C-alpha cells in the first residue's frame, strides 16, 4: 500500500480549498473565470500548500536563491 499523506484542515480552510479546486476545474474544462481570492483565502491556502510540500518532502519554492532549484510543477 502506498504511503498516505494526511493534512488536517479547519472547516473554513477546507471550504476555501474545495471552492478553489472547483474553480480551477471549471477553468480548465470550460475556460470559466477564476475569481480572485481574498487575503484570508490566499493565506490559508498558502499554508495548506506549504504543509503539503513539507509532507511530500518537496523543497519550498522561493526559499533558495537558485532559480534552477525551484520546482515548476509537482
PDB file of N, H, CA, C and O in Angstrom:
ATOM      1  N   UNK A   1       0.840  -1.180   0.000  1.00  0.00           N
ATOM      2  CA  UNK A   1       0.000   0.000   0.000  1.00  0.00           C
ATOM      3  C   UNK A   1       0.886   1.244   0.000  1.00  0.00           C
ATOM      4  O   UNK A   1       1.901   1.305   0.693  1.00  0.00           O
ATOM      5  N   UNK A   2       0.486   2.210  -0.775  1.00  0.00           N
ATOM      6  H   UNK A   2      -0.339   2.161  -1.338  1.00  0.00           H
ATOM      7  CA  UNK A   2       1.238   3.450  -0.876  1.00  0.00           C
ATOM      8  C   UNK A   2       1.110   4.269   0.410  1.00  0.00           C
ATOM      9  O   UNK A   2       0.066   4.269   1.063  1.00  0.00           O
ATOM     10  N   UNK A   3       2.195   4.966   0.758  1.00  0.00           N
ATOM     11  H   UNK A   3       3.043   4.965   0.228  1.00  0.00           H
ATOM     12  CA  UNK A   3       2.196   5.803   1.956  1.00  0.00           C
ATOM     13  C   UNK A   3       1.129   6.892   1.850  1.00  0.00           C
ATOM     14  O   UNK A   3       0.970   7.513   0.799  1.00  0.00           O
ATOM     15  N   UNK A   4       0.403   7.118   2.938  1.00  0.00           N
ATOM     16  H   UNK A   4       0.532   6.614   3.792  1.00  0.00           H
ATOM     17  CA  UNK A   4      -0.629   8.148   2.964  1.00  0.00           C
ATOM     18  C   UNK A   4      -0.061   9.468   3.465  1.00  0.00           C
ATOM     19  O   UNK A   4       0.821   9.500   4.323  1.00  0.00           O
ATOM     20  N   UNK A   5      -0.578  10.535   2.919  1.00  0.00           N
ATOM     21  H   UNK A   5      -1.294  10.509   2.222  1.00  0.00           H
ATOM     22  CA  UNK A   5      -0.282  11.880   3.399  1.00  0.00           C
ATOM     23  C   UNK A   5      -1.600  12.420   3.941  1.00  0.00           C
ATOM     24  O   UNK A   5      -2.600  12.455   3.224  1.00  0.00           O
ATOM     25  N   UNK A   6      -1.604  12.838   5.190  1.00  0.00           N
ATOM     26  H   UNK A   6      -0.791  12.809   5.772  1.00  0.00           H
ATOM     27  CA  UNK A   6      -2.816  13.329   5.826  1.00  0.00           C
ATOM     28  C   UNK A   6      -2.598  14.766   6.276  1.00  0.00           C
ATOM     29  O   UNK A   6      -1.650  15.067   7.000  1.00  0.00           O
ATOM     30  N   UNK A   7      -3.486  15.643   5.838  1.00  0.00           N
ATOM     31  H   UNK A   7      -4.256  15.398   5.250  1.00  0.00           H
ATOM     32  CA  UNK A   7      -3.473  17.028   6.282  1.00  0.00           C
ATOM     33  C   UNK A   7      -4.782  17.290   7.014  1.00  0.00           C
ATOM     34  O   UNK A   7      -5.845  16.868   6.560  1.00  0.00           O
ATOM     35  N   UNK A   8      -4.709  17.972   8.125  1.00  0.00           N
ATOM     36  H   UNK A   8      -3.845  18.314   8.494  1.00  0.00           H
ATOM     37  CA  UNK A   8      -5.900  18.320   8.890  1.00  0.00           C
ATOM     38  C   UNK A   8      -6.217  19.787   8.635  1.00  0.00           C
ATOM     39  O   UNK A   8      -5.369  20.659   8.827  1.00  0.00           O
ATOM     40  N   UNK A   9      -7.450  20.050   8.199  1.00  0.00           N
ATOM     41  H   UNK A   9      -8.138  19.341   8.043  1.00  0.00           H
ATOM     42  CA  UNK A   9      -7.866  21.405   7.868  1.00  0.00           C
ATOM     43  C   UNK A   9      -9.050  21.808   8.729  1.00  0.00           C
ATOM     44  O   UNK A   9      -9.915  20.989   9.040  1.00  0.00           O
ATOM     45  N   UNK A  10      -9.079  23.068   9.106  1.00  0.00           N
ATOM     46  H   UNK A  10      -8.376  23.733   8.854  1.00  0.00           H
ATOM     47  CA  UNK A  10     -10.286  23.567   9.754  1.00  0.00           C
ATOM     48  C   UNK A  10     -11.356  23.734   8.680  1.00  0.00           C
ATOM     49  O   UNK A  10     -11.042  23.735   7.490  1.00  0.00           O
ATOM     50  N   UNK A  11     -12.609  23.873   9.084  1.00  0.00           N
ATOM     51  H   UNK A  11     -12.864  23.872  10.050  1.00  0.00           H
ATOM     52  CA  UNK A  11     -13.734  23.917   8.150  1.00  0.00           C
ATOM     53  C   UNK A  11     -13.610  25.054   7.142  1.00  0.00           C
ATOM     54  O   UNK A  11     -13.879  24.851   5.958  1.00  0.00           O
ATOM     55  N   UNK A  12     -13.215  26.227   7.575  1.00  0.00           N
ATOM     56  H   UNK A  12     -12.996  26.392   8.536  1.00  0.00           H
ATOM     57  CA  UNK A  12     -13.115  27.371   6.669  1.00  0.00           C
ATOM     58  C   UNK A  12     -12.067  27.118   5.599  1.00  0.00           C
ATOM     59  O   UNK A  12     -12.317  27.368   4.420  1.00  0.00           O
ATOM     60  N   UNK A  13     -10.899  26.626   5.990  1.00  0.00           N
ATOM     61  H   UNK A  13     -10.696  26.422   6.947  1.00  0.00           H
ATOM     62  CA  UNK A  13      -9.837  26.347   5.026  1.00  0.00           C
ATOM     63  C   UNK A  13     -10.265  25.251   4.059  1.00  0.00           C
ATOM     64  O   UNK A  13      -9.997  25.346   2.861  1.00  0.00           O
ATOM     65  N   UNK A  14     -10.928  24.209   4.562  1.00  0.00           N
ATOM     66  H   UNK A  14     -11.146  24.132   5.535  1.00  0.00           H
ATOM     67  CA  UNK A  14     -11.409  23.130   3.696  1.00  0.00           C
ATOM     68  C   UNK A  14     -12.409  23.669   2.675  1.00  0.00           C
ATOM     69  O   UNK A  14     -12.397  23.256   1.516  1.00  0.00           O
ATOM     70  N   UNK A  15     -13.266  24.579   3.098  1.00  0.00           N
ATOM     71  H   UNK A  15     -13.276  24.914   4.041  1.00  0.00           H
ATOM     72  CA  UNK A  15     -14.242  25.177   2.187  1.00  0.00           C
ATOM     73  C   UNK A  15     -13.525  25.985   1.109  1.00  0.00           C
ATOM     74  O   UNK A  15     -13.870  25.889  -0.068  1.00  0.00           O
ATOM     75  N   UNK A  16     -12.529  26.782   1.504  1.00  0.00           N
ATOM     76  H   UNK A  16     -12.249  26.860   2.461  1.00  0.00           H
ATOM     77  CA  UNK A  16     -11.758  27.564   0.533  1.00  0.00           C
ATOM     78  C   UNK A  16     -11.068  26.642  -0.474  1.00  0.00           C
ATOM     79  O   UNK A  16     -11.045  26.928  -1.671  1.00  0.00           O
ATOM     80  N   UNK A  17     -10.509  25.539   0.017  1.00  0.00           N
ATOM     81  H   UNK A  17     -10.528  25.307   0.989  1.00  0.00           H
ATOM     82  CA  UNK A  17      -9.826  24.592  -0.864  1.00  0.00           C
ATOM     83  C   UNK A  17     -10.813  23.966  -1.855  1.00  0.00           C
ATOM     84  O   UNK A  17     -10.507  23.839  -3.040  1.00  0.00           O
ATOM     85  N   UNK A  18     -11.986  23.578  -1.374  1.00  0.00           N
ATOM     86  H   UNK A  18     -12.235  23.681  -0.411  1.00  0.00           H
ATOM     87  CA  UNK A  18     -12.992  22.981  -2.254  1.00  0.00           C
ATOM     88  C   UNK A  18     -13.423  23.973  -3.335  1.00  0.00           C
ATOM     89  O   UNK A  18     -13.531  23.599  -4.503  1.00  0.00           O
ATOM     90  N   UNK A  19     -13.667  25.212  -2.967  1.00  0.00           N
ATOM     91  H   UNK A  19     -13.579  25.516  -2.018  1.00  0.00           H
ATOM     92  CA  UNK A  19     -14.065  26.228  -3.945  1.00  0.00           C
ATOM     93  C   UNK A  19     -12.958  26.476  -4.967  1.00  0.00           C
ATOM     94  O   UNK A  19     -13.225  26.600  -6.163  1.00  0.00           O
ATOM     95  N   UNK A  20     -11.716  26.548  -4.490  1.00  0.00           N
ATOM     96  H   UNK A  20     -11.499  26.448  -3.519  1.00  0.00           H
ATOM     97  CA  UNK A  20     -10.597  26.802  -5.386  1.00  0.00           C
ATOM     98  C   UNK A  20     -10.420  25.647  -6.367  1.00  0.00           C
ATOM     99  O   UNK A  20     -10.200  25.881  -7.556  1.00  0.00           O
ATOM    100  N   UNK A  21     -10.514  24.405  -5.894  1.00  0.00           N
ATOM    101  H   UNK A  21     -10.693  24.214  -4.928  1.00  0.00           H
ATOM    102  CA  UNK A  21     -10.385  23.251  -6.780  1.00  0.00           C
ATOM    103  C   UNK A  21     -11.513  23.219  -7.809  1.00  0.00           C
ATOM    104  O   UNK A  21     -11.284  22.888  -8.972  1.00  0.00           O
ATOM    105  N   UNK A  22     -12.715  23.557  -7.390  1.00  0.00           N
ATOM    106  H   UNK A  22     -12.902  23.825  -6.445  1.00  0.00           H
ATOM    107  CA  UNK A  22     -13.840  23.614  -8.318  1.00  0.00           C
ATOM    108  C   UNK A  22     -13.597  24.685  -9.384  1.00  0.00           C
ATOM    109  O   UNK A  22     -13.782  24.435 -10.575  1.00  0.00           O
ATOM    110  N   UNK A  23     -13.181  25.881  -8.948  1.00  0.00           N
ATOM    111  H   UNK A  23     -13.031  26.084  -7.981  1.00  0.00           H
ATOM    112  CA  UNK A  23     -12.916  26.973  -9.893  1.00  0.00           C
ATOM    113  C   UNK A  23     -11.834  26.599 -10.901  1.00  0.00           C
ATOM    114  O   UNK A  23     -11.973  26.884 -12.091  1.00  0.00           O
ATOM    115  N   UNK A  24     -10.772  25.971 -10.444  1.00  0.00           N
ATOM    116  H   UNK A  24     -10.659  25.740  -9.478  1.00  0.00           H
ATOM    117  CA  UNK A  24      -9.691  25.569 -11.335  1.00  0.00           C
ATOM    118  C   UNK A  24     -10.180  24.504 -12.312  1.00  0.00           C
ATOM    119  O   UNK A  24      -9.827  24.538 -13.491  1.00  0.00           O
ATOM    120  N   UNK A  25     -10.984  23.564 -11.833  1.00  0.00           N
ATOM    121  H   UNK A  25     -11.270  23.536 -10.876  1.00  0.00           H
ATOM    122  CA  UNK A  25     -11.540  22.536 -12.711  1.00  0.00           C
ATOM    123  C   UNK A  25     -12.437  23.127 -13.782  1.00  0.00           C
ATOM    124  O   UNK A  25     -12.353  22.739 -14.947  1.00  0.00           O
ATOM    125  N   UNK A  26     -13.291  24.060 -13.400  1.00  0.00           N
ATOM    126  H   UNK A  26     -13.359  24.375 -12.453  1.00  0.00           H
ATOM    127  CA  UNK A  26     -14.175  24.706 -14.368  1.00  0.00           C
ATOM    128  C   UNK A  26     -13.385  25.564 -15.355  1.00  0.00           C
ATOM    129  O   UNK A  26     -13.732  25.655 -16.533  1.00  0.00           O
ATOM    130  N   UNK A  27     -12.329  26.185 -14.863  1.00  0.00           N
ATOM    131  H   UNK A  27     -12.047  26.111 -13.906  1.00  0.00           H
ATOM    132  CA  UNK A  27     -11.474  26.984 -15.738  1.00  0.00           C
ATOM    133  C   UNK A  27     -10.798  26.086 -16.768  1.00  0.00           C
ATOM    134  O   UNK A  27     -10.745  26.407 -17.955  1.00  0.00           O
ATOM    135  N   UNK A  28     -10.285  24.959 -16.294  1.00  0.00           N
ATOM    136  H   UNK A  28     -10.328  24.698 -15.330  1.00  0.00           H
ATOM    137  CA  UNK A  28      -9.596  24.018 -17.170  1.00  0.00           C
ATOM    138  C   UNK A  28     -10.554  23.390 -18.176  1.00  0.00           C
ATOM    139  O   UNK A  28     -10.217  23.242 -19.350  1.00  0.00           O
ATOM    140  N   UNK A  29     -11.737  23.025 -17.722  1.00  0.00           N
ATOM    141  H   UNK A  29     -12.012  23.145 -16.768  1.00  0.00           H
ATOM    142  CA  UNK A  29     -12.690  22.337 -18.582  1.00  0.00           C
ATOM    143  C   UNK A  29     -13.401  23.262 -19.562  1.00  0.00           C
ATOM    144  O   UNK A  29     -13.650  22.890 -20.709  1.00  0.00           O
ATOM    145  N   UNK A  30     -13.728  24.469 -19.105  1.00  0.00           N
ATOM    146  H   UNK A  30     -13.526  24.772 -18.173  1.00  0.00           H
ATOM    147  CA  UNK A  30     -14.588  25.318 -19.936  1.00  0.00           C
ATOM    148  C   UNK A  30     -14.127  26.763 -20.050  1.00  0.00           C
ATOM    149  O   UNK A  30     -14.822  27.598 -20.628  1.00  0.00           O
ATOM    150  N   UNK A  31     -12.951  27.056 -19.496  1.00  0.00           N
ATOM    151  H   UNK A  31     -12.387  26.378 -19.027  1.00  0.00           H
ATOM    152  CA  UNK A  31     -12.446  28.419 -19.590  1.00  0.00           C
ATOM    153  C   UNK A  31     -13.137  29.401 -18.663  1.00  0.00           C
ATOM    154  O   UNK A  31     -13.035  30.613 -18.850  1.00  0.00           O
ATOM    155  N   UNK A  32     -13.845  28.883 -17.656  1.00  0.00           N
ATOM    156  H   UNK A  32     -13.929  27.898 -17.504  1.00  0.00           H
ATOM    157  CA  UNK A  32     -14.534  29.764 -16.712  1.00  0.00           C
ATOM    158  C   UNK A  32     -13.528  30.647 -15.973  1.00  0.00           C
ATOM    159  O   UNK A  32     -12.385  30.251 -15.745  1.00  0.00           O
ATOM    160  N   UNK A  33     -13.967  31.829 -15.611  1.00  0.00           N
ATOM    161  H   UNK A  33     -14.896  32.150 -15.797  1.00  0.00           H
ATOM    162  CA  UNK A  33     -13.125  32.779 -14.890  1.00  0.00           C
ATOM    163  C   UNK A  33     -12.831  32.246 -13.492  1.00  0.00           C
ATOM    164  O   UNK A  33     -13.712  31.687 -12.839  1.00  0.00           O
ATOM    165  N   UNK A  34     -11.596  32.418 -13.034  1.00  0.00           N
ATOM    166  H   UNK A  34     -10.880  32.873 -13.564  1.00  0.00           H
ATOM    167  CA  UNK A  34     -11.232  32.082 -11.653  1.00  0.00           C
ATOM    168  C   UNK A  34     -11.345  33.354 -10.839  1.00  0.00           C
ATOM    169  O   UNK A  34     -10.650  34.336 -11.103  1.00  0.00           O
ATOM    170  N   UNK A  35     -12.220  33.332  -9.852  1.00  0.00           N
ATOM    171  H   UNK A  35     -12.784  32.535  -9.638  1.00  0.00           H
ATOM    172  CA  UNK A  35     -12.445  34.513  -9.023  1.00  0.00           C
ATOM    173  C   UNK A  35     -11.205  34.821  -8.190  1.00  0.00           C
ATOM    174  O   UNK A  35     -10.541  33.903  -7.706  1.00  0.00           O
ATOM    175  N   UNK A  36     -10.887  36.099  -8.017  1.00  0.00           N
ATOM    176  H   UNK A  36     -11.426  36.845  -8.410  1.00  0.00           H
ATOM    177  CA  UNK A  36      -9.758  36.465  -7.158  1.00  0.00           C
ATOM    178  C   UNK A  36     -10.010  36.004  -5.723  1.00  0.00           C
ATOM    179  O   UNK A  36     -11.151  35.977  -5.260  1.00  0.00           O
ATOM    180  N   UNK A  37      -8.944  35.648  -5.035  1.00  0.00           N
ATOM    181  H   UNK A  37      -8.018  35.670  -5.410  1.00  0.00           H
ATOM    182  CA  UNK A  37      -9.051  35.218  -3.640  1.00  0.00           C
ATOM    183  C   UNK A  37      -8.939  36.416  -2.712  1.00  0.00           C
ATOM    184  O   UNK A  37      -8.273  37.406  -3.013  1.00  0.00           O
ATOM    185  N   UNK A  38      -9.605  36.294  -1.585  1.00  0.00           N
ATOM    186  H   UNK A  38     -10.146  35.489  -1.340  1.00  0.00           H
ATOM    187  CA  UNK A  38      -9.415  37.278  -0.528  1.00  0.00           C
ATOM    188  C   UNK A  38      -8.046  37.036   0.114  1.00  0.00           C
ATOM    189  O   UNK A  38      -7.429  35.995  -0.110  1.00  0.00           O
ATOM    190  N   UNK A  39      -7.584  37.979   0.895  1.00  0.00           N
ATOM    191  H   UNK A  39      -8.086  38.825   1.077  1.00  0.00           H
ATOM    192  CA  UNK A  39      -6.312  37.804   1.602  1.00  0.00           C
ATOM    193  C   UNK A  39      -6.382  36.596   2.519  1.00  0.00           C
ATOM    194  O   UNK A  39      -5.420  35.832   2.609  1.00  0.00           O
ATOM    195  N   UNK A  40      -7.506  36.411   3.202  1.00  0.00           N
ATOM    196  H   UNK A  40      -8.287  37.032   3.129  1.00  0.00           H
ATOM    197  CA  UNK A  40      -7.663  35.276   4.109  1.00  0.00           C
ATOM    198  C   UNK A  40      -7.580  33.959   3.351  1.00  0.00           C
ATOM    199  O   UNK A  40      -6.899  33.033   3.793  1.00  0.00           O
ATOM    200  N   UNK A  41      -8.273  33.862   2.205  1.00  0.00           N
ATOM    201  H   UNK A  41      -8.827  34.614   1.846  1.00  0.00           H
ATOM    202  CA  UNK A  41      -8.206  32.648   1.390  1.00  0.00           C
ATOM    203  C   UNK A  41      -6.776  32.366   0.942  1.00  0.00           C
ATOM    204  O   UNK A  41      -6.299  31.235   1.038  1.00  0.00           O
ATOM    205  N   UNK A  42      -6.104  33.389   0.457  1.00  0.00           N
ATOM    206  H   UNK A  42      -6.491  34.308   0.379  1.00  0.00           H
ATOM    207  CA  UNK A  42      -4.743  33.233  -0.038  1.00  0.00           C
ATOM    208  C   UNK A  42      -3.794  32.755   1.054  1.00  0.00           C
ATOM    209  O   UNK A  42      -2.979  31.860   0.829  1.00  0.00           O
ATOM    210  N   UNK A  43      -3.903  33.350   2.229  1.00  0.00           N
ATOM    211  H   UNK A  43      -4.565  34.076   2.412  1.00  0.00           H
ATOM    212  CA  UNK A  43      -3.024  32.964   3.346  1.00  0.00           C
ATOM    213  C   UNK A  43      -3.303  31.529   3.772  1.00  0.00           C
ATOM    214  O   UNK A  43      -2.376  30.739   3.948  1.00  0.00           O
ATOM    215  N   UNK A  44      -4.574  31.193   3.939  1.00  0.00           N
ATOM    216  H   UNK A  44      -5.328  31.835   3.797  1.00  0.00           H
ATOM    217  CA  UNK A  44      -4.926  29.834   4.383  1.00  0.00           C
ATOM    218  C   UNK A  44      -4.507  28.774   3.362  1.00  0.00           C
ATOM    219  O   UNK A  44      -3.953  27.740   3.734  1.00  0.00           O
ATOM    220  N   UNK A  45      -4.769  29.027   2.083  1.00  0.00           N
ATOM    221  H   UNK A  45      -5.220  29.867   1.781  1.00  0.00           H
ATOM    222  CA  UNK A  45      -4.409  28.045   1.060  1.00  0.00           C
ATOM    223  C   UNK A  45      -2.896  27.972   0.862  1.00  0.00           C
ATOM    224  O   UNK A  45      -2.367  26.914   0.521  1.00  0.00           O
ATOM    225  N   UNK A  46      -2.208  29.076   1.071  1.00  0.00           N
ATOM    226  H   UNK A  46      -2.639  29.935   1.348  1.00  0.00           H
ATOM    227  CA  UNK A  46      -0.747  29.046   1.051  1.00  0.00           C
ATOM    228  C   UNK A  46      -0.194  28.158   2.147  1.00  0.00           C
ATOM    229  O   UNK A  46       0.781  27.435   1.937  1.00  0.00           O
ATOM    230  N   UNK A  47      -0.819  28.211   3.327  1.00  0.00           N
ATOM    231  H   UNK A  47      -1.611  28.798   3.497  1.00  0.00           H
ATOM    232  CA  UNK A  47      -0.390  27.350   4.438  1.00  0.00           C
ATOM    233  C   UNK A  47      -0.642  25.880   4.113  1.00  0.00           C
ATOM    234  O   UNK A  47       0.172  25.021   4.450  1.00  0.00           O
ATOM    235  N   UNK A  48      -1.766  25.589   3.462  1.00  0.00           N
ATOM    236  H   UNK A  48      -2.428  26.287   3.189  1.00  0.00           H
ATOM    237  CA  UNK A  48      -2.052  24.205   3.054  1.00  0.00           C
ATOM    238  C   UNK A  48      -1.000  23.719   2.065  1.00  0.00           C
ATOM    239  O   UNK A  48      -0.488  22.608   2.202  1.00  0.00           O
ATOM    240  N   UNK A  49      -0.675  24.534   1.080  1.00  0.00           N
ATOM    241  H   UNK A  49      -1.091  25.436   0.969  1.00  0.00           H
ATOM    242  CA  UNK A  49       0.316  24.146   0.084  1.00  0.00           C
ATOM    243  C   UNK A  49       1.684  23.919   0.716  1.00  0.00           C
ATOM    244  O   UNK A  49       2.362  22.943   0.393  1.00  0.00           O
ATOM    245  N   UNK A  50       2.094  24.811   1.612  1.00  0.00           N
ATOM    246  H   UNK A  50       1.543  25.604   1.874  1.00  0.00           H
ATOM    247  CA  UNK A  50       3.385  24.611   2.296  1.00  0.00           C
ATOM    248  C   UNK A  50       3.383  23.336   3.120  1.00  0.00           C
ATOM    249  O   UNK A  50       4.381  22.616   3.136  1.00  0.00           O
ATOM    250  N   UNK A  51       2.281  23.039   3.807  1.00  0.00           N
ATOM    251  H   UNK A  51       1.470  23.624   3.793  1.00  0.00           H
ATOM    252  CA  UNK A  51       2.193  21.808   4.603  1.00  0.00           C
ATOM    253  C   UNK A  51       2.259  20.575   3.694  1.00  0.00           C
ATOM    254  O   UNK A  51       2.905  19.584   4.033  1.00  0.00           O
ATOM    255  N   UNK A  52       1.589  20.642   2.542  1.00  0.00           N
ATOM    256  H   UNK A  52       1.065  21.447   2.267  1.00  0.00           H
ATOM    257  CA  UNK A  52       1.622  19.518   1.606  1.00  0.00           C
ATOM    258  C   UNK A  52       3.031  19.306   1.065  1.00  0.00           C
ATOM    259  O   UNK A  52       3.517  18.176   1.025  1.00  0.00           O
ATOM    260  N   UNK A  53       3.686  20.379   0.651  1.00  0.00           N
ATOM    261  H   UNK A  53       3.291  21.297   0.683  1.00  0.00           H
ATOM    262  CA  UNK A  53       5.072  20.241   0.176  1.00  0.00           C
ATOM    263  C   UNK A  53       5.968  19.654   1.262  1.00  0.00           C
ATOM    264  O   UNK A  53       6.802  18.789   0.993  1.00  0.00           O
ATOM    265  N   UNK A  54       5.788  20.132   2.487  1.00  0.00           N
ATOM    266  H   UNK A  54       5.111  20.834   2.705  1.00  0.00           H
ATOM    267  CA  UNK A  54       6.612  19.633   3.601  1.00  0.00           C
ATOM    268  C   UNK A  54       6.392  18.132   3.781  1.00  0.00           C
ATOM    269  O   UNK A  54       7.359  17.383   3.916  1.00  0.00           O
ATOM    270  N   UNK A  55       5.137  17.681   3.784  1.00  0.00           N
ATOM    271  H   UNK A  55       4.351  18.289   3.674  1.00  0.00           H
ATOM    272  CA  UNK A  55       4.827  16.259   3.960  1.00  0.00           C
ATOM    273  C   UNK A  55       5.353  15.408   2.810  1.00  0.00           C
ATOM    274  O   UNK A  55       5.732  14.254   3.013  1.00  0.00           O
ATOM    275  N   UNK A  56       5.379  15.972   1.605  1.00  0.00           N
ATOM    276  H   UNK A  56       5.072  16.910   1.441  1.00  0.00           H
ATOM    277  CA  UNK A  56       5.888  15.249   0.439  1.00  0.00           C
ATOM    278  C   UNK A  56       7.413  15.307   0.329  1.00  0.00           C
ATOM    279  O   UNK A  56       8.010  14.603  -0.486  1.00  0.00           O
ATOM    280  N   UNK A  57       8.034  16.146   1.149  1.00  0.00           N
ATOM    281  H   UNK A  57       7.549  16.717   1.811  1.00  0.00           H
ATOM    282  CA  UNK A  57       9.482  16.283   1.090  1.00  0.00           C
ATOM    283  C   UNK A  57       9.949  17.108  -0.091  1.00  0.00           C
ATOM    284  O   UNK A  57      11.097  16.991  -0.520  1.00  0.00           O
ATOM    285  N   UNK A  58       9.066  17.944  -0.621  1.00  0.00           N
ATOM    286  H   UNK A  58       8.133  18.039  -0.273  1.00  0.00           H
ATOM    287  CA  UNK A  58       9.403  18.795  -1.760  1.00  0.00           C
ATOM    288  C   UNK A  58       9.933  20.121  -1.240  1.00  0.00           C
ATOM    289  O   UNK A  58       9.312  20.729  -0.368  1.00  0.00           O
ATOM    290  N   UNK A  59      11.064  20.583  -1.753  1.00  0.00           N
ATOM    291  H   UNK A  59      11.568  20.089  -2.461  1.00  0.00           H
ATOM    292  CA  UNK A  59      11.610  21.860  -1.289  1.00  0.00           C
ATOM    293  C   UNK A  59      10.624  23.000  -1.516  1.00  0.00           C
ATOM    294  O   UNK A  59       9.892  23.030  -2.506  1.00  0.00           O
ATOM    295  N   UNK A  60      10.628  23.915  -0.590  1.00  0.00           N
ATOM    296  H   UNK A  60      11.222  23.891   0.214  1.00  0.00           H
ATOM    297  CA  UNK A  60       9.757  25.084  -0.689  1.00  0.00           C
ATOM    298  C   UNK A  60      10.279  26.041  -1.752  1.00  0.00           C
ATOM    299  O   UNK A  60      11.451  26.419  -1.716  1.00  0.00           O
ATOM    300  N   UNK A  61       9.429  26.443  -2.704  1.00  0.00           N
ATOM    301  H   UNK A  61       8.477  26.136  -2.734  1.00  0.00           H
ATOM    302  CA  UNK A  61       9.907  27.416  -3.690  1.00  0.00           C
ATOM    303  C   UNK A  61      10.180  28.750  -3.019  1.00  0.00           C
ATOM    304  O   UNK A  61       9.590  29.079  -1.990  1.00  0.00           O
ATOM    305  N   UNK A  62      11.059  29.490  -3.600  1.00  0.00           N
ATOM    306  H   UNK A  62      11.539  29.223  -4.436  1.00  0.00           H
ATOM    307  CA  UNK A  62      11.426  30.831  -3.146  1.00  0.00           C
ATOM    308  C   UNK A  62      12.211  30.834  -1.844  1.00  0.00           C
ATOM    309  O   UNK A  62      12.474  31.899  -1.284  1.00  0.00           O
ATOM    310  N   UNK A  63      12.592  29.648  -1.351  1.00  0.00           N
ATOM    311  H   UNK A  63      12.379  28.783  -1.806  1.00  0.00           H
ATOM    312  CA  UNK A  63      13.437  29.571  -0.168  1.00  0.00           C
ATOM    313  C   UNK A  63      14.895  29.604  -0.579  1.00  0.00           C
ATOM    314  O   UNK A  63      15.752  30.043   0.188  1.00  0.00           O
ATOM    315  N   UNK A  64      15.179  29.142  -1.780  1.00  0.00           N
ATOM    316  H   UNK A  64      14.483  28.785  -2.403  1.00  0.00           H
ATOM    317  CA  UNK A  64      16.540  29.106  -2.286  1.00  0.00           C
ATOM    318  C   UNK A  64      16.778  30.269  -3.245  1.00  0.00           C
ATOM    319  O   UNK A  64      15.834  30.795  -3.835  1.00  0.00           O
ATOM    320  N   UNK A  65      18.023  30.662  -3.396  1.00  0.00           N
ATOM    321  H   UNK A  65      18.790  30.235  -2.917  1.00  0.00           H
ATOM    322  CA  UNK A  65      18.367  31.728  -4.324  1.00  0.00           C
ATOM    323  C   UNK A  65      18.510  31.207  -5.748  1.00  0.00           C
ATOM    324  O   UNK A  65      18.487  31.994  -6.695  1.00  0.00           O
ATOM    325  N   UNK A  66      18.655  29.915  -5.913  1.00  0.00           N
ATOM    326  H   UNK A  66      18.674  29.276  -5.143  1.00  0.00           H
ATOM    327  CA  UNK A  66      18.883  29.334  -7.220  1.00  0.00           C
ATOM    328  C   UNK A  66      17.563  29.079  -7.944  1.00  0.00           C
ATOM    329  O   UNK A  66      16.752  28.275  -7.487  1.00  0.00           O
ATOM    330  N   UNK A  67      17.347  29.746  -9.053  1.00  0.00           N
ATOM    331  H   UNK A  67      18.006  30.400  -9.425  1.00  0.00           H
ATOM    332  CA  UNK A  67      16.131  29.546  -9.833  1.00  0.00           C
ATOM    333  C   UNK A  67      16.057  28.118 -10.327  1.00  0.00           C
ATOM    334  O   UNK A  67      14.963  27.563 -10.432  1.00  0.00           O
ATOM    335  N   UNK A  68      17.184  27.511 -10.632  1.00  0.00           N
ATOM    336  H   UNK A  68      18.072  27.963 -10.547  1.00  0.00           H
ATOM    337  CA  UNK A  68      17.210  26.141 -11.153  1.00  0.00           C
ATOM    338  C   UNK A  68      16.667  25.148 -10.135  1.00  0.00           C
ATOM    339  O   UNK A  68      16.154  24.098 -10.522  1.00  0.00           O
ATOM    340  N   UNK A  69      16.768  25.451  -8.838  1.00  0.00           N
ATOM    341  H   UNK A  69      17.185  26.304  -8.524  1.00  0.00           H
ATOM    342  CA  UNK A  69      16.309  24.520  -7.805  1.00  0.00           C
ATOM    343  C   UNK A  69      14.825  24.673  -7.498  1.00  0.00           C
ATOM    344  O   UNK A  69      14.258  23.832  -6.800  1.00  0.00           O
ATOM    345  N   UNK A  70      14.188  25.713  -7.995  1.00  0.00           N
ATOM    346  H   UNK A  70      14.649  26.396  -8.562  1.00  0.00           H
ATOM    347  CA  UNK A  70      12.779  25.937  -7.698  1.00  0.00           C
ATOM    348  C   UNK A  70      11.917  25.001  -8.553  1.00  0.00           C
ATOM    349  O   UNK A  70      12.089  24.924  -9.770  1.00  0.00           O
ATOM    350  N   UNK A  71      10.988  24.291  -7.900  1.00  0.00           N
ATOM    351  H   UNK A  71      10.848  24.353  -6.912  1.00  0.00           H
ATOM    352  CA  UNK A  71      10.112  23.418  -8.691  1.00  0.00           C
ATOM    353  C   UNK A  71       9.145  24.229  -9.527  1.00  0.00           C
ATOM    354  O   UNK A  71       8.582  25.217  -9.055  1.00  0.00           O
ATOM    355  N   UNK A  72       8.949  23.813 -10.772  1.00  0.00           N
ATOM    356  H   UNK A  72       9.406  23.010 -11.156  1.00  0.00           H
ATOM    357  CA  UNK A  72       7.977  24.483 -11.639  1.00  0.00           C
ATOM    358  C   UNK A  72       6.607  23.836 -11.485  1.00  0.00           C
ATOM    359  O   UNK A  72       5.587  24.521 -11.411  1.00  0.00           O
ATOM    360  N   UNK A  73       6.599  22.516 -11.439  1.00  0.00           N
ATOM    361  H   UNK A  73       7.428  21.959 -11.499  1.00  0.00           H
ATOM    362  CA  UNK A  73       5.353  21.766 -11.308  1.00  0.00           C
ATOM    363  C   UNK A  73       5.603  20.578 -10.423  1.00  0.00           C
ATOM    364  O   UNK A  73       6.712  20.047 -10.365  1.00  0.00           O
ATOM    365  N   UNK A  74       4.586  20.173  -9.748  1.00  0.00           N
ATOM    366  H   UNK A  74       3.685  20.604  -9.795  1.00  0.00           H
ATOM    367  CA  UNK A  74       4.681  18.984  -8.902  1.00  0.00           C
ATOM    368  C   UNK A  74       4.231  17.800  -9.716  1.00  0.00           C
ATOM    369  O   UNK A  74       4.222  16.675  -9.216  1.00  0.00           O
TER     370      UNK A  74
END
